[in-house]
Amino acid sequence: MPTTYLDQFWAIDPFSPPPVGTTLVVEKYELIDQDDDNDIGPGDTINGIGIDRAYPGDTVTVDNGDGTTSTITGITFYMSDGSRLFTPTDGSVLEDAPLDSTTYVTSTGVLDVGTDLGPPCLVAGTKIKTSMGEVPVEKLHAGMTVLGPDDRKLKLRMVLKTSFTARDLANNPNLAPVRIVAGALGNGLPTCDLIVSRQHRMLLNAPVVERMFGDSEVLVPAIKLTKLPGIYLDTDFPLVTYFHLVFDQHEIIFAEGAATESLFTGPEAMRAVSAEAREELLTMFPELAEHDCVGSPALPIPKDQKQKALIGRLVKNDQKILHRT
């Protein structure tokens, strides 16, 4: 069955760009993985139009308006109607911006939906484990102490927020979050229904995890878990507000009692926040701007096909995601 995704695009071909200074306008389109192979490429569609070929590794550099520029790495799709569409694969959130320059590659490829789509986030109302007990995510603020595994104290540096209105959700149903029903992960977790964005990763520690990866715990996006009972896309929200929690590094935290992730602030992931938030983050953590500052995920994140194989084995063996808390 085809799977639909939502992503952001600029209508530009880095091989043959418009004049410098041209304003690139952000559009949101649906990508449909027609053969459900977890790759977007020839044979799939964007906005109902067929993809002829794709070039992963192109870059677009835009003018930030303050004397600096930002370079986004992504993939350019050549469409059957002659249009060209560029979307980030480095975690960037696109904004309307004047073009500065481009680079292009000559080899074709595909977009891996498991690693190249959207930053992760939590929904308003989600209760987070802190030194003050369970606190709704929207009531958290910089300086508070969030508790990680073994009650390790984590200083919260920033809370970022993005809202989608009823009109946004009506126009783009795939902005809808994933609902993880209470107890669906195993061991009575989450304690209440947990609602997260599609790409928000959850911790898995079923016995099959270690057999497959040699690690007892891994992180997998919520959208990949929707093949399991009690986990599904929830399209009934009239309004959704997503929150990003930022720490000094990528952390495991607890939402509705279940282990999940914070926002990953490695150098590539830094592009997944607004220009204003990025400036504030770089003021706090100037080392994130250095090219040799390589962020590391808190736990291993399997590649897309490995994620698919893991979920398949959980479904086949009727295993819960969490073997232990």
C-alpha positions in Angstrom: 0.0 0.0 0.0 1.5 3.4 -1.0 2.7 5.6 1.9 2.3 9.4 1.9 4.7 11.9 3.4 4.8 15.7 3.6 8.0 17.7 2.9 9.2 21.2 2.1 10.5 22.3 -1.2 12.1 25.1 -3.2 11.3 25.1 -6.9 14.9 25.3 -8.1 17.4 23.2 -10.1 20.9 23.7 -8.7 22.3 22.6 -12.0 20.6 25.5 -13.8 19.6 28.1 -11.1 17.8 31.4 -11.5 19.7 34.7 -11.1 21.5 35.4 -7.8 19.1 37.3 -5.5 16.0 35.5 -6.7 13.7 34.8 -3.7 13.1 31.1 -3.2 9.6 30.5 -1.8 8.9 27.5 0.4 6.1 25.1 -0.7 4.8 22.0 1.0 4.0 19.0 -1.1 2.9 15.4 -0.6 5.4 12.7 -1.6 3.8 9.3 -2.3 6.0 6.1 -2.0 4.0 4.2 -4.6 5.8 0.9 -4.1 6.2 1.4 -0.3 9.9 0.6 -0.4 10.9 3.5 1.9 12.7 5.4 -0.9 11.4 8.3 -2.9 12.6 8.3 -6.5 11.5 7.3 -10.1 8.1 5.6 -10.1 7.0 7.7 -7.1 5.1 11.1 -7.1 5.3 14.6 -5.6 2.2 16.7 -5.6 0.6 14.0 -7.9 3.4 14.4 -10.5 5.7 11.5 -11.4 9.4 11.6 -10.6 11.8 11.0 -13.6 15.1 11.0 -11.7 16.7 12.5 -8.5 20.1 13.9 -7.6 21.0 13.6 -3.9 23.9 15.8 -2.8 23.0 19.1 -4.5 23.4 22.2 -2.4 21.6 25.6 -2.3 23.2 28.6 -0.5 20.9 31.5 0.5 21.4 35.0 1.9 20.4 35.3 5.5 20.0 39.1 5.2 22.6 39.8 7.9 25.8 39.5 5.9 25.9 35.7 6.3 24.7 32.8 4.2 23.4 29.3 4.9 24.1 26.2 2.8 21.5 23.5 2.6 22.3 20.0 1.3 19.5 18.1 -0.3 18.1 16.2 -3.2 16.8 17.7 -6.5 13.9 15.9 -8.2 13.4 16.1 -12.0 9.6 15.8 -12.5 7.8 14.4 -15.5 6.1 17.8 -16.2 9.5 19.5 -16.5 9.6 21.1 -13.1 12.5 20.8 -10.7 12.1 20.5 -6.9 14.7 20.7 -4.2 14.2 19.4 -0.6 16.7 19.2 2.3 18.2 16.0 3.5 20.3 17.5 6.2 17.5 18.4 8.7 17.1 22.0 7.5 13.8 23.9 7.8 13.4 26.0 4.7 12.5 29.6 4.7 11.8 32.1 2.0 15.2 33.5 1.1 17.3 35.1 -1.7 19.5 32.7 -3.6 23.2 33.1 -3.3 24.7 30.1 -5.1 24.4 26.4 -5.8 26.4 23.3 -6.4 25.3 20.1 -8.1 26.1 16.4 -8.5 25.9 14.3 -11.6 25.0 10.9 -10.1 21.3 10.0 -9.5 19.8 8.4 -6.4 16.8 8.4 -4.1 15.5 10.0 -0.9 15.6 7.7 2.1 12.4 8.5 4.0 13.8 6.9 7.2 16.7 9.3 7.6 16.0 12.4 5.4 12.6 13.7 6.6 11.7 16.3 9.2 13.0 17.1 12.8 11.4 15.3 15.8 9.1 16.9 18.3 6.6 16.4 21.1 3.0 17.6 21.2 1.6 20.1 23.8 0.2 18.4 26.9 2.9 15.7 26.9 4.2 15.2 30.5 8.0 15.1 30.8 9.9 13.6 33.8 11.7 16.4 35.7 13.2 17.0 39.1 9.8 18.6 40.0 7.8 15.5 38.9 5.8 15.1 35.7 5.5 18.5 34.0 3.6 19.3 30.7 6.1 20.1 28.0 4.5 23.5 27.3 5.3 24.5 30.9 9.0 23.7 30.7 11.5 26.5 30.3 15.2 27.0 30.0 17.1 26.2 33.2 14.7 23.5 34.4 16.1 20.1 35.3 14.8 17.2 33.2 15.6 13.6 34.4 17.2 11.1 32.1 18.0 7.4 32.6 18.9 6.5 36.2 17.5 10.0 37.1 20.5 11.7 35.6 20.0 15.5 35.8 19.8 17.2 32.5 19.8 21.0 32.3 17.2 22.2 29.8 18.7 24.9 27.5 15.8 25.8 25.3 12.2 25.0 24.4 11.3 25.6 20.8 7.7 25.6 19.6 5.9 25.2 16.2 2.1 25.3 15.7 -0.2 24.1 12.9 -3.7 25.5 12.7 -6.9 23.7 11.6 -6.4 25.1 8.1 -2.8 23.8 8.0 -4.0 20.3 9.1 -6.9 20.4 6.6 -4.6 21.4 3.7 -1.9 19.0 4.8 -3.3 16.0 6.6 0.2 14.4 6.9 1.1 17.1 9.5 -1.0 14.9 11.8 0.9 13.3 14.7 1.4 9.7 15.7 -0.6 8.5 18.7 0.9 5.8 20.9 -2.0 4.5 23.0 -1.3 3.9 26.7 0.4 0.6 27.2 1.1 0.0 23.5 4.9 0.0 24.0 4.8 -2.7 26.7 5.3 -2.6 30.5 2.3 -0.3 30.8 4.0 2.4 28.8 3.3 5.0 27.9 1.3 5.7 31.1 -1.1 7.9 29.0 -1.6 8.2 25.3 1.6 9.7 23.9 1.4 12.0 20.9 4.5 12.9 18.8 5.5 14.0 15.4 6.0 11.3 12.7 9.8 11.5 12.9 10.1 11.6 16.7 12.2 8.6 17.8 11.2 6.2 20.5 13.6 3.9 22.4 13.2 0.1 21.7 14.8 -2.6 23.8 13.0 -5.8 22.9 15.2 -8.9 23.0 15.3 -9.0 19.2 17.1 -5.6 19.2 20.3 -6.9 20.7 20.2 -10.0 18.4 19.9 -7.8 15.3 22.2 -4.9 16.2 24.5 -6.0 19.0 23.1 -3.1 21.0 20.3 -3.5 23.7 18.7 -0.2 22.8 18.0 1.7 19.6 15.9 4.7 18.5 13.3 4.4 15.8 10.9 7.0 14.4 7.3 6.8 15.6 6.0 6.6 12.0 7.8 3.2 11.7 5.9 1.9 14.7 2.5 2.4 13.2 2.5 -1.2 12.0 2.2 -2.3 15.6 -1.1 -2.5 17.6 -2.1 0.7 19.4 0.2 3.1 17.4 -1.4 5.1 14.5 -1.6 8.4 12.7 -4.2 10.6 14.5 -5.9 12.9 12.0 -8.6 14.2 14.4 -6.6 17.1 15.9 -8.1 20.6 15.2 -4.8 22.2 16.2 -1.3 20.8 16.9 1.6 22.5 18.7 4.9 20.7 18.6 7.8 21.3 21.0 11.5 20.7 20.7 13.6 20.2 23.9 17.2 21.3 23.6 20.0 20.2 25.9 23.8 20.4 25.6 23.7 17.1 23.6 21.3 14.6 22.3 19.6 13.0 25.3 17.2 10.3 26.3 14.3 11.7 28.3 10.9 10.4 29.5 7.6 11.4 28.0 4.5 9.9 29.6 6.9 7.5 31.3 8.3 6.2 27.9 11.9 6.7 26.9 12.3 9.0 23.9 14.7 11.7 22.5 15.5 15.4 22.8 16.3 17.5 19.8 19.6 16.5 18.2 21.8 19.6 18.0 24.7 18.3 15.9 25.9 20.7 13.2 23.5 19.2 10.6 20.5 19.1 13.0 21.1 22.8 13.9 19.6 23.6 10.5 16.3 22.1 11.6 15.4 25.2 13.7 14.4 28.7 12.7 17.0 31.4 12.0 16.1 33.2 15.2 16.4 30.0 17.3 19.6 29.0 15.5 21.2 32.3 16.3 20.2 32.0 20.0 21.5 28.4 20.1 24.8 29.4 18.5 25.2 32.2 21.1 24.8 29.5 23.8 26.9 26.9 22.1 29.3 28.6 19.6 31.1 25.3 19.1 28.1 23.9 17.2 29.1 26.2 14.3 32.5 24.5 13.9 32.8 22.1 11.1 34.7 19.6 13.3 32.0 19.6 15.9 30.3 16.3 15.2 27.2 15.6 17.3 26.5 12.0 18.3 23.1 10.4 18.8 22.3 9.3 22.4 21.7 5.8 21.1 22.2 3.9 17.8 19.7 4.8 15.0 19.4 1.9 12.6 19.2 2.6 8.9 15.7 2.5 7.3 15.7 -1.0 6.0 17.0 -2.3 9.3 14.2 -0.4 11.0 11.7 -2.1 8.7 13.2 -5.5 9.4 13.1 -4.9 13.2 9.4 -3.9 13.1 8.6 -6.9 10.9 10.1 -9.3 13.5 8.3 -7.6 16.3 5.0 -7.9 14.5 5.7 -11.5 13.5 6.6 -12.6 17.0 3.9 -10.4 18.6 6.5 -8.7 20.8 6.2 -5.4 22.6 8.7 -2.6 21.9 9.9 -2.4 25.6 11.2 -5.5 27.3 12.1 -3.5 30.3 11.7 0.1 31.6 
